[in-house]
Amino acid sequence: MEAEGLDWLLVPLHQLVSWVAAGAMVFGGVVPYIPQYRDIRRTQNADGFSTHVCLVLLVANILRILFWFGRHFESPLLWQSIVMILTMLLMLKLCTEVRVANELNIKRRAFAAADGKDEELKVPPRRPYLASRWYSCGRVVTLSRRPTSCSMAHPCSSQCVACCRC
């Protein structure tokens, strides 16, 4: 008799707990991304955020949805996948916008610095690969002070006398 008397309280309480648990299941995976989203938007810097994680989560949640069509499981898990896919797409959109804007700013600064007369962009000259190898070969032989015949195996062995002065 007492158990039937408490049904009016236990049934709604059980439904409330199950709804809260389902809500926590659906939105619990999204909660950690809220501070990251706000931080990336505030600082306009997405360097610490890995887009590879977004890719893995997108693939996992898409596979979960595809699995649902074959064998139905609890609907909160399906809704969790949908919410996570939307969250990952939103994060990828923000990161892409921020990174593109930062790259454009860097290119604009480099272009403006190259155009300015007082600011000159100094880039070290590039040596061809073979010339850099000859230089390193000459330094090694010079430092080791080998006699006239060079027995070292190096990229310029056919022109040893010319490049190493052995």
N, CA and C atoms as an extended XYZ file, in Angstrom:
498
Properties=species:S:1:pos:R:3:atomname:S:1:resname:S:1:resid:I:1 pbc="F F F"
N         0.828       -1.188        0.000 N   MET     1
C         0.000        0.000        0.000 CA  MET     1
C         0.876        1.258        0.000 C   MET     1
N         1.951        1.214        0.770 N   GLU     2
C         2.813        2.376        0.834 CA  GLU     2
C         3.560        2.594       -0.481 C   GLU     2
N         3.939        1.507       -1.182 N   ALA     3
C         4.628        1.611       -2.459 CA  ALA     3
C         3.728        2.242       -3.511 C   ALA     3
N         2.466        1.903       -3.492 N   GLU     4
C         1.537        2.504       -4.442 CA  GLU     4
C         1.301        3.969       -4.127 C   GLU     4
N         1.421        4.313       -2.913 N   GLY     5
C         1.221        5.697       -2.510 CA  GLY     5
C         2.355        6.603       -2.959 C   GLY     5
N         3.573        6.036       -3.109 N   LEU     6
C         4.710        6.846       -3.533 CA  LEU     6
C         4.916        6.860       -5.048 C   LEU     6
N         4.091        6.104       -5.780 N   ASP     7
C         4.225        6.072       -7.237 CA  ASP     7
C         4.016        7.445       -7.856 C   ASP     7
N         3.178        8.221       -7.315 N   TRP     8
C         2.930        9.551       -7.851 CA  TRP     8
C         4.189       10.416       -7.779 C   TRP     8
N         5.114       10.077       -6.843 N   LEU     9
C         6.365       10.827       -6.711 CA  LEU     9
C         7.511       10.155       -7.462 C   LEU     9
N         7.574        8.826       -7.412 N   LEU    10
C         8.693        8.104       -7.996 CA  LEU    10
C         8.679        8.100       -9.523 C   LEU    10
N         7.515        7.976      -10.129 N   VAL    11
C         7.436        7.919      -11.596 CA  VAL    11
C         7.911        9.237      -12.222 C   VAL    11
N         7.414       10.380      -11.794 N   PRO    12
C         7.936       11.631      -12.379 CA  PRO    12
C         9.406       11.873      -12.051 C   PRO    12
N         9.832       11.444      -10.846 N   LEU    13
C        11.234       11.602      -10.472 CA  LEU    13
C        12.125       10.734      -11.369 C   LEU    13
N        11.677        9.514      -11.646 N   HIS    14
C        12.427        8.627      -12.536 CA  HIS    14
C        12.507        9.204      -13.951 C   HIS    14
N        11.425        9.760      -14.434 N   GLN    15
C        11.424       10.393      -15.756 CA  GLN    15
C        12.342       11.613      -15.791 C   GLN    15
N        12.322       12.384      -14.724 N   LEU    16
C        13.188       13.559      -14.648 CA  LEU    16
C        14.663       13.157      -14.669 C   LEU    16
N        15.012       12.142      -13.889 N   VAL    17
C        16.400       11.678      -13.848 CA  VAL    17
C        16.826       11.125      -15.209 C   VAL    17
N        15.949       10.389      -15.872 N   SER    18
C        16.303        9.845      -17.178 CA  SER    18
C        16.452       10.958      -18.220 C   SER    18
N        15.621       12.002      -18.158 N   TRP    19
C        15.767       13.127      -19.077 CA  TRP    19
C        17.060       13.910      -18.826 C   TRP    19
N        17.394       14.095      -17.546 N   VAL    20
C        18.634       14.808      -17.206 CA  VAL    20
C        19.844       13.988      -17.667 C   VAL    20
N        19.802       12.676      -17.449 N   ALA    21
C        20.900       11.820      -17.889 CA  ALA    21
C        21.031       11.824      -19.406 C   ALA    21
N        19.913       11.781      -20.103 N   ALA    22
C        19.946       11.822      -21.568 CA  ALA    22
C        20.494       13.163      -22.058 C   ALA    22
N        20.087       14.238      -21.425 N   GLY    23
C        20.615       15.558      -21.789 CA  GLY    23
C        22.103       15.673      -21.534 C   GLY    23
N        22.544       15.108      -20.395 N   ALA    24
C        23.981       15.118      -20.093 CA  ALA    24
C        24.750       14.278      -21.114 C   ALA    24
N        24.137       13.184      -21.556 N   MET    25
C        24.775       12.338      -22.561 CA  MET    25
C        24.879       13.059      -23.899 C   MET    25
N        23.830       13.762      -24.272 N   VAL    26
C        23.809       14.439      -25.572 CA  VAL    26
C        24.769       15.625      -25.587 C   VAL    26
N        24.721       16.454      -24.566 N   PHE    27
C        25.496       17.690      -24.574 CA  PHE    27
C        26.799       17.606      -23.788 C   PHE    27
N        27.057       16.507      -23.119 N   GLY    28
C        28.282       16.375      -22.329 CA  GLY    28
C        29.542       16.385      -23.168 C   GLY    28
N        29.488       15.852      -24.383 N   GLY    29
C        30.659       15.848      -25.245 CA  GLY    29
C        30.972       17.200      -25.845 C   GLY    29
N        30.001       18.087      -25.853 N   VAL    30
C        30.174       19.413      -26.447 CA  VAL    30
C        30.753       20.412      -25.449 C   VAL    30
N        30.504       20.201      -24.183 N   VAL    31
C        30.881       21.167      -23.147 CA  VAL    31
C        32.368       21.521      -23.168 C   VAL    31
N        33.308       20.571      -23.341 N   PRO    32
C        34.724       20.967      -23.351 CA  PRO    32
C        35.112       21.872      -24.524 C   PRO    32
N        34.341       21.874      -25.580 N   TYR    33
C        34.683       22.689      -26.739 CA  TYR    33
C        34.210       24.130      -26.609 C   TYR    33
N        33.338       24.413      -25.665 N   ILE    34
C        32.841       25.783      -25.494 CA  ILE    34
C        33.963       26.734      -25.077 C   ILE    34
N        34.792       26.412      -24.056 N   PRO    35
C        35.895       27.329      -23.722 CA  PRO    35
C        36.928       27.446      -24.855 C   PRO    35
N        37.169       26.345      -25.576 N   GLN    36
C        38.109       26.415      -26.687 CA  GLN    36
C        37.589       27.330      -27.790 C   GLN    36
N        36.316       27.212      -28.088 N   TYR    37
C        35.706       28.063      -29.113 CA  TYR    37
C        35.821       29.536      -28.713 C   TYR    37
N        35.480       29.830      -27.462 N   ARG    38
C        35.529       31.220      -26.998 CA  ARG    38
C        36.958       31.756      -26.994 C   ARG    38
N        37.928       30.900      -26.608 N   ASP    39
C        39.319       31.314      -26.570 CA  ASP    39
C        39.867       31.569      -27.978 C   ASP    39
N        39.534       30.703      -28.912 N   ILE    40
C        39.997       30.889      -30.290 CA  ILE    40
C        39.383       32.145      -30.880 C   ILE    40
N        38.116       32.373      -30.619 N   ARG    41
C        37.453       33.566      -31.153 CA  ARG    41
C        38.021       34.837      -30.508 C   ARG    41
N        38.311       34.789      -29.210 N   ARG    42
C        38.815       35.967      -28.510 CA  ARG    42
C        40.237       36.315      -28.953 C   ARG    42
N        41.118       35.308      -29.036 N   THR    43
C        42.519       35.568      -29.357 CA  THR    43
C        42.810       35.569      -30.850 C   THR    43
N        41.870       35.052      -31.656 N   GLN    44
C        42.080       34.910      -33.097 CA  GLN    44
C        43.353       34.102      -33.385 C   GLN    44
N        43.540       33.044      -32.590 N   ASN    45
C        44.694       32.178      -32.745 CA  ASN    45
C        44.246       30.739      -32.516 C   ASN    45
N        44.375       29.910      -33.534 N   ALA    46
C        43.940       28.516      -33.449 CA  ALA    46
C        45.115       27.553      -33.458 C   ALA    46
N        46.288       28.012      -33.049 N   ASP    47
C        47.477       27.172      -33.112 CA  ASP    47
C        47.417       25.970      -32.186 C   ASP    47
N        46.804       26.075      -31.045 N   GLY    48
C        46.769       24.972      -30.099 CA  GLY    48
C        45.685       23.945      -30.354 C   GLY    48
N        44.828       24.196      -31.309 N   PHE    49
C        43.711       23.304      -31.572 CA  PHE    49
C        44.042       22.381      -32.731 C   PHE    49
N        43.843       21.087      -32.540 N   SER    50
C        44.157       20.101      -33.567 CA  SER    50
C        42.920       19.798      -34.410 C   SER    50
N        43.042       20.043      -35.692 N   THR    51
C        41.934       19.712      -36.596 CA  THR    51
C        41.871       18.215      -36.859 C   THR    51
N        42.949       17.505      -36.541 N   HIS    52
C        42.930       16.049      -36.700 CA  HIS    52
C        41.952       15.405      -35.720 C   HIS    52
N        41.839       15.974      -34.540 N   VAL    53
C        40.868       15.466      -33.568 CA  VAL    53
C        39.457       15.644      -34.114 C   VAL    53
N        39.200       16.776      -34.739 N   CYS    54
C        37.885       17.007      -35.352 CA  CYS    54
C        37.606       15.970      -36.428 C   CYS    54
N        38.617       15.666      -37.226 N   LEU    55
C        38.445       14.668      -38.274 CA  LEU    55
C        38.092       13.304      -37.693 C   LEU    55
N        38.803       12.894      -36.666 N   VAL    56
C        38.540       11.589      -36.040 CA  VAL    56
C        37.137       11.559      -35.440 C   VAL    56
N        36.744       12.624      -34.750 N   LEU    57
C        35.409       12.661      -34.152 CA  LEU    57
C        34.307       12.716      -35.210 C   LEU    57
N        34.543       13.414      -36.293 N   LEU    58
C        33.555       13.433      -37.373 CA  LEU    58
C        33.367       12.039      -37.967 C   LEU    58
N        34.461       11.359      -38.239 N   VAL    59
C        34.370       10.012      -38.809 CA  VAL    59
C        33.669        9.070      -37.830 C   VAL    59
N        34.035        9.127      -36.555 N   ALA    60
C        33.430        8.239      -35.559 CA  ALA    60
C        31.930        8.474      -35.429 C   ALA    60
N        31.525        9.724      -35.408 N   ASN    61
C        30.102       10.015      -35.248 CA  ASN    61
C        29.307        9.711      -36.509 C   ASN    61
N        29.902        9.906      -37.665 N   ILE    62
C        29.214        9.527      -38.903 CA  ILE    62
C        29.037        8.018      -38.960 C   ILE    62
N        30.067        7.281      -38.568 N   LEU    63
C        29.950        5.820      -38.537 CA  LEU    63
C        28.891        5.365      -37.534 C   LEU    63
N        28.794        6.062      -36.408 N   ARG    64
C        27.771        5.709      -35.421 CA  ARG    64
C        26.368        5.918      -35.980 C   ARG    64
N        26.192        7.009      -36.715 N   ILE    65
C        24.881        7.256      -37.333 CA  ILE    65
C        24.574        6.197      -38.386 C   ILE    65
N        25.568        5.846      -39.193 N   LEU    66
C        25.355        4.802      -40.197 CA  LEU    66
C        25.045        3.458      -39.541 C   LEU    66
N        25.689        3.181      -38.402 N   PHE    67
C        25.405        1.951      -37.671 CA  PHE    67
C        23.971        1.944      -37.146 C   PHE    67
N        23.469        3.111      -36.791 N   TRP    68
C        22.112        3.217      -36.255 CA  TRP    68
C        21.080        2.746      -37.279 C   TRP    68
N        21.343        2.977      -38.567 N   PHE    69
C        20.402        2.524      -39.583 CA  PHE    69
C        20.340        1.007      -39.656 C   PHE    69
N        21.427        0.329      -39.344 N   GLY    70
C        21.431       -1.129      -39.357 CA  GLY    70
C        20.862       -1.734      -38.099 C   GLY    70
N        21.199       -1.154      -36.966 N   ARG    71
C        20.733       -1.682      -35.680 CA  ARG    71
C        20.474       -0.502      -34.757 C   ARG    71
N        19.227       -0.287      -34.442 N   HIS    72
C        18.842        0.871      -33.631 CA  HIS    72
C        19.363        0.729      -32.203 C   HIS    72
N        19.856        1.824      -31.675 N   PHE    73
C        20.265        1.911      -30.270 CA  PHE    73
C        19.551        3.100      -29.661 C   PHE    73
N        19.911        3.442      -28.444 N   GLU    74
C        19.207        4.510      -27.724 CA  GLU    74
C        19.271        5.826      -28.501 C   GLU    74
N        18.166        6.529      -28.506 N   SER    75
C        18.100        7.789      -29.259 CA  SER    75
C        19.010        8.886      -28.689 C   SER    75
N        19.282        8.950      -27.374 N   PRO    76
C        20.229        9.983      -26.916 CA  PRO    76
C        21.617        9.833      -27.542 C   PRO    76
N        22.045        8.598      -27.817 N   LEU    77
C        23.341        8.411      -28.460 CA  LEU    77
C        23.316        8.894      -29.911 C   LEU    77
N        22.180        8.717      -30.559 N   LEU    78
C        22.038        9.233      -31.916 CA  LEU    78
C        22.079       10.758      -31.910 C   LEU    78
N        21.359       11.365      -30.974 N   TRP    79
C        21.361       12.817      -30.863 CA  TRP    79
C        22.740       13.347      -30.470 C   TRP    79
N        23.451       12.590      -29.655 N   GLN    80
C        24.815       12.982      -29.288 CA  GLN    80
C        25.698       13.039      -30.536 C   GLN    80
N        25.563       12.062      -31.416 N   SER    81
C        26.355       12.061      -32.641 CA  SER    81
C        26.019       13.260      -33.516 C   SER    81
N        24.753       13.574      -33.629 N   ILE    82
C        24.333       14.713      -34.453 CA  ILE    82
C        24.876       16.022      -33.877 C   ILE    82
N        24.761       16.178      -32.559 N   VAL    83
C        25.250       17.398      -31.914 CA  VAL    83
C        26.773       17.496      -32.043 C   VAL    83
N        27.483       16.380      -31.899 N   MET    84
C        28.945       16.404      -32.014 CA  MET    84
C        29.377       16.732      -33.440 C   MET    84
N        28.661       16.219      -34.437 N   ILE    85
C        29.004       16.547      -35.821 CA  ILE    85
C        28.825       18.043      -36.061 C   ILE    85
N        27.732       18.593      -35.578 N   LEU    86
C        27.515       20.037      -35.728 CA  LEU    86
C        28.589       20.844      -35.001 C   LEU    86
N        28.972       20.387      -33.811 N   THR    87
C        30.007       21.083      -33.040 CA  THR    87
C        31.349       21.034      -33.756 C   THR    87
N        31.716       19.864      -34.280 N   MET    88
C        32.998       19.739      -34.976 CA  MET    88
C        33.026       20.575      -36.250 C   MET    88
N        31.909       20.631      -36.958 N   LEU    89
C        31.852       21.476      -38.153 CA  LEU    89
C        31.980       22.948      -37.784 C   LEU    89
N        31.372       23.346      -36.684 N   LEU    90
C        31.482       24.725      -36.212 CA  LEU    90
C        32.918       25.050      -35.806 C   LEU    90
N        33.570       24.127      -35.107 N   MET    91
C        34.963       24.342      -34.701 CA  MET    91
C        35.888       24.406      -35.918 C   MET    91
N        35.671       23.521      -36.882 N   LEU    92
C        36.495       23.551      -38.096 CA  LEU    92
C        36.296       24.843      -38.878 C   LEU    92
N        35.071       25.333      -38.918 N   LYS    93
C        34.787       26.595      -39.611 CA  LYS    93
C        35.537       27.742      -38.941 C   LYS    93
N        35.466       27.796      -37.614 N   LEU    94
C        36.150       28.859      -36.880 CA  LEU    94
C        37.668       28.767      -37.066 C   LEU    94
N        38.222       27.575      -36.927 N   CYS    95
C        39.674       27.415      -37.069 CA  CYS    95
C        40.141       27.772      -38.469 C   CYS    95
N        39.373       27.393      -39.468 N   THR    96
C        39.735       27.717      -40.844 CA  THR    96
C        39.703       29.223      -41.070 C   THR    96
N        38.666       29.873      -40.591 N   GLU    97
C        38.574       31.326      -40.750 CA  GLU    97
C        39.727       32.036      -40.055 C   GLU    97
N        40.053       31.608      -38.843 N   VAL    98
C        41.119       32.256      -38.079 CA  VAL    98
C        42.468       32.021      -38.742 C   VAL    98
N        42.736       30.794      -39.162 N   ARG    99
C        44.038       30.497      -39.777 CA  ARG    99
C        44.199       31.203      -41.116 C   ARG    99
N        43.146       31.262      -41.907 N   VAL   100
C        43.236       31.965      -43.190 CA  VAL   100
C        43.465       33.457      -42.950 C   VAL   100
N        42.762       34.023      -41.997 N   ALA   101
C        42.943       35.451      -41.699 CA  ALA   101
C        44.365       35.727      -41.209 C   ALA   101
N        44.907       34.853      -40.361 N   ASN   102
C        46.276       35.045      -39.870 CA  ASN   102
C        47.297       34.914      -40.993 C   ASN   102
N        47.114       33.947      -41.885 N   GLU   103
C        48.041       33.785      -43.007 CA  GLU   103
C        47.975       34.973      -43.955 C   GLU   103
N        46.779       35.501      -44.184 N   LEU   104
C        46.657       36.678      -45.040 CA  LEU   104
C        47.340       37.886      -44.413 C   LEU   104
N        47.210       38.043      -43.088 N   ASN   105
C        47.871       39.154      -42.414 CA  ASN   105
C        49.382       39.035      -42.517 C   ASN   105
N        49.904       37.839      -42.383 N   ILE   106
C        51.351       37.636      -42.480 CA  ILE   106
C        51.825       37.951      -43.894 C   ILE   106
N        51.080       37.481      -44.897 N   LYS   107
C        51.464       37.755      -46.282 CA  LYS   107
C        51.365       39.235      -46.597 C   LYS   107
N        50.355       39.912      -46.048 N   ARG   108
C        50.218       41.359      -46.276 CA  ARG   108
C        51.385       42.109      -45.656 C   ARG   108
N        51.792       41.686      -44.440 N   ARG   109
C        52.921       42.348      -43.785 CA  ARG   109
C        54.205       42.128      -44.573 C   ARG   109
N        54.407       40.909      -45.068 N   ALA   110
C        55.611       40.622      -45.845 CA  ALA   110
C        55.607       41.408      -47.145 C   ALA   110
N        54.442       41.518      -47.774 N   PHE   111
C        54.328       42.276      -49.018 CA  PHE   111
C        54.567       43.761      -48.752 C   PHE   111
N        54.002       44.267      -47.676 N   ALA   112
C        54.181       45.675      -47.346 CA  ALA   112
C        55.631       45.955      -46.973 C   ALA   112
N        56.276       45.015      -46.298 N   ALA   113
C        57.672       45.202      -45.925 CA  ALA   113
C        58.567       45.165      -47.153 C   ALA   113
N        58.228       44.359      -48.143 N   ALA   114
C        59.026       44.290      -49.369 CA  ALA   114
C        58.839       45.535      -50.220 C   ALA   114
N        57.671       46.177      -50.136 N   ASP   115
C        57.420       47.384      -50.914 CA  ASP   115
C        58.044       48.631      -50.284 C   ASP   115
N        58.173       48.626      -48.962 N   GLY   116
C        58.676       49.816      -48.282 CA  GLY   116
C        60.149       50.056      -48.568 C   GLY   116
N        60.538       51.345      -48.711 N   LYS   117
C        61.938       51.671      -48.988 CA  LYS   117
C        62.778       51.570      -47.726 C   LYS   117
N        62.198       51.924      -46.584 N   ASP   118
C        62.972       51.884      -45.351 CA  ASP   118
C        63.028       50.492      -44.753 C   ASP   118
N        62.052       49.669      -45.052 N   GLU   119
C        62.050       48.293      -44.553 CA  GLU   119
C        62.361       47.364      -45.710 C   GLU   119
N        63.402       46.619      -45.569 N   GLU   120
C        63.764       45.695      -46.631 CA  GLU   120
C        63.730       44.282      -46.077 C   GLU   120
N        63.070       43.411      -46.783 N   LEU   121
C        62.959       42.020      -46.381 CA  LEU   121
C        64.221       41.309      -46.834 C   LEU   121
N        65.028       40.866      -45.882 N   LYS   122
C        66.287       40.230      -46.237 CA  LYS   122
C        66.128       38.724      -46.163 C   LYS   122
N        66.333       38.098      -47.296 N   VAL   123
C        66.254       36.647      -47.393 CA  VAL   123
C        67.641       36.150      -47.743 C   VAL   123
N        68.167       35.185      -46.989 N   PRO   124
C        69.510       34.697      -47.308 CA  PRO   124
C        69.521       34.022      -48.678 C   PRO   124
N        70.586       34.213      -49.436 N   PRO   125
C        70.639       33.606      -50.763 CA  PRO   125
C        70.706       32.089      -50.652 C   PRO   125
N        70.046       31.433      -51.578 N   ARG   126
C        70.046       29.969      -51.585 CA  ARG   126
C        71.141       29.485      -52.518 C   ARG   126
N        71.889       28.524      -52.024 N   ARG   127
C        72.898       27.897      -52.865 CA  ARG   127
C        72.335       26.626      -53.448 C   ARG   127
N        72.721       26.288      -54.647 N   PRO   128
C        72.285       25.003      -55.194 CA  PRO   128
C        72.823       23.869      -54.331 C   PRO   128
N        72.187       22.729      -54.423 N   TYR   129
C        72.547       21.593      -53.582 CA  TYR   129
C        74.004       21.194      -53.773 C   TYR   129
N        74.451       21.090      -55.009 N   LEU   130
C        75.805       20.636      -55.273 CA  LEU   130
C        76.829       21.627      -54.734 C   LEU   130
N        76.552       22.924      -54.869 N   ALA   131
C        77.475       23.929      -54.354 CA  ALA   131
C        77.563       23.853      -52.842 C   ALA   131
N        76.462       23.603      -52.171 N   SER   132
C        76.521       23.495      -50.710 CA  SER   132
C        77.266       22.244      -50.297 C   SER   132
N        77.149       21.155      -51.064 N   ARG   133
C        77.886       19.940      -50.742 CA  ARG   133
C        79.378       20.147      -50.964 C   ARG   133
N        79.778       20.887      -52.019 N   TRP   134
C        81.190       21.150      -52.260 CA  TRP   134
C        81.763       21.979      -51.128 C   TRP   134
N        80.963       22.945      -50.653 N   TYR   135
C        81.426       23.798      -49.563 CA  TYR   135
C        81.682       22.960      -48.314 C   TYR   135
N        80.733       22.093      -47.974 N   SER   136
C        80.916       21.279      -46.776 CA  SER   136
C        82.058       20.296      -46.970 C   SER   136
N        82.233       19.793      -48.184 N   CYS   137
C        83.333       18.879      -48.461 CA  CYS   137
C        84.663       19.582      -48.254 C   CYS   137
N        84.780       20.811      -48.773 N   GLY   138
C        86.021       21.569      -48.631 CA  GLY   138
C        86.336       21.866      -47.181 C   GLY   138
N        85.337       22.139      -46.376 N   ARG   139
C        85.583       22.429      -44.961 CA  ARG   139
C        86.061       21.192      -44.224 C   ARG   139
N        85.462       20.044      -44.527 N   VAL   140
C        85.853       18.821      -43.835 CA  VAL   140
C        87.296       18.483      -44.149 C   VAL   140
N        87.664       18.557      -45.422 N   VAL   141
C        89.020       18.200      -45.827 CA  VAL   141
C        90.006       19.219      -45.303 C   VAL   141
N        89.643       20.491      -45.322 N   THR   142
C        90.540       21.523      -44.833 CA  THR   142
C        90.794       21.356      -43.345 C   THR   142
N        89.738       21.054      -42.597 N   LEU   143
C        89.922       20.883      -41.161 CA  LEU   143
C        90.718       19.639      -40.827 C   LEU   143
N        90.596       18.583      -41.635 N   SER   144
C        91.299       17.353      -41.303 CA  SER   144
C        92.716       17.334      -41.859 C   SER   144
N        93.056       18.238      -42.779 N   ARG   145
C        94.383       18.375      -43.375 CA  ARG   145
C        94.898       17.054      -43.929 C   ARG   145
N        94.140       16.494      -44.843 N   ARG   146
C        94.522       15.248      -45.489 CA  ARG   146
C        95.659       15.498      -46.477 C   ARG   146
N        96.421       14.455      -46.797 N   PRO   147
C        97.456       14.601      -47.831 CA  PRO   147
C        96.827       14.737      -49.215 C   PRO   147
N        97.610       14.737      -50.259 N   THR   148
C        97.137       15.035      -51.604 CA  THR   148
C        96.132       14.042      -52.141 C   THR   148
N        96.093       12.808      -51.716 N   SER   149
C        95.089       11.868      -52.216 CA  SER   149
C        93.937       11.814      -51.228 C   SER   149
N        92.749       12.019      -51.732 N   CYS   150
C        91.559       12.053      -50.877 CA  CYS   150
C        90.858       10.716      -50.964 C   CYS   150
N        90.713       10.010      -49.859 N   SER   151
C        90.046        8.707      -49.857 CA  SER   151
C        88.653        8.790      -49.246 C   SER   151
N        88.198       10.011      -48.947 N   MET   152
C        86.880       10.157      -48.345 CA  MET   152
C        85.799        9.922      -49.384 C   MET   152
N        84.683        9.310      -48.980 N   ALA   153
C        83.547        9.136      -49.876 CA  ALA   153
C        82.631       10.334      -49.718 C   ALA   153
N        82.579       11.163      -50.734 N   HIS   154
C        81.725       12.338      -50.701 CA  HIS   154
C        81.108       12.534      -52.066 C   HIS   154
N        80.111       13.407      -52.186 N   PRO   155
C        79.356       13.515      -53.440 CA  PRO   155
C        80.181       13.987      -54.625 C   PRO   155
N        81.309       14.589      -54.398 N   CYS   156
C        82.076       15.133      -55.511 CA  CYS   156
C        83.352       14.324      -55.733 C   CYS   156
N        83.303       13.019      -55.586 N   SER   157
C        84.511       12.191      -55.643 CA  SER   157
C        85.185       12.252      -57.011 C   SER   157
N        84.432       12.464      -58.078 N   SER   158
C        85.067       12.533      -59.399 CA  SER   158
C        85.827       13.847      -59.584 C   SER   158
N        85.451       14.881      -58.838 N   GLN   159
C        86.090       16.174      -58.956 CA  GLN   159
C        86.780       16.542      -57.640 C   GLN   159
N        87.395       15.573      -57.024 N   CYS   160
C        87.953       15.759      -55.691 CA  CYS   160
C        89.007       16.866      -55.675 C   CYS   160
N        89.859       16.909      -56.654 N   VAL   161
C        90.918       17.886      -56.677 CA  VAL   161
C        90.345       19.281      -56.818 C   VAL   161
N        89.271       19.407      -57.611 N   ALA   162
C        88.702       20.723      -57.856 CA  ALA   162
C        87.980       21.286      -56.636 C   ALA   162
N        87.236       20.437      -55.932 N   CYS   163
C        86.420       20.997      -54.859 CA  CYS   163
C        87.113       20.943      -53.509 C   CYS   163
N        87.900       19.944      -53.253 N   CYS   164
C        88.475       19.780      -51.912 CA  CYS   164
C        89.917       20.225      -51.824 C   CYS   164
N        90.545       20.423      -52.941 N   ARG   165
C        91.957       20.780      -52.969 CA  ARG   165
C        92.776       19.776      -52.171 C   ARG   165
N        92.491       18.496      -52.390 N   CYS   166
C        93.190       17.428      -51.641 CA  CYS   166
C        94.575       17.185      -52.169 C   CYS   166
